[in-house]
Amino acid sequence: MKEKLQKLLQNAYAPYSNYPVSAILVTKDNREFMGVNVENASFGGTICAERNAILNAITNGYHKGDFKELHIMNASDKIAYPCFICRQVLIEFLEPTTKVYVYTKNLCECHTLEELTPLKFDEENL
């Protein structure tokens, strides 16, 4: 998976932050949906790699609960976790036990979504 993520990093559009990110969402039937960050001069219009991958899967007919794991890589030497907007989207579509792998070129960590979002806001809060 690491090699796929590294190759995918080249597709990121990050002219403002120079911080490319790639993501691959794996479904329970082992399909892979890819995403990269796509920045915008209006920063609020930026789409993170994680959301890009999830929206790609949803666009292709997958639904909440269909996902097995998420892999994310950034181009720096430091591990980085999903931003809080992405975490909210992950809560919406992934199960709490879904494994989230975060990579750099040399490191990899694995956490469950529940570990990344201990105090969550979801449909139970509405």
MOPEZI-V27321 format. One line per field, one symbol per residue. phi: phi as a letter, one per 20 degrees, with the letter a starting at -180 (. if undefined). Layout:
phi=???
//
This chain:
phi=.gffffffgfefdcfeelcfccbcedefemedddbcfcebgegfefdfgffgffffffgenecgnedeacdccdeeedfcdgffffgfffgfddfgefededccfdcbccceggffcfdddbgfee
//
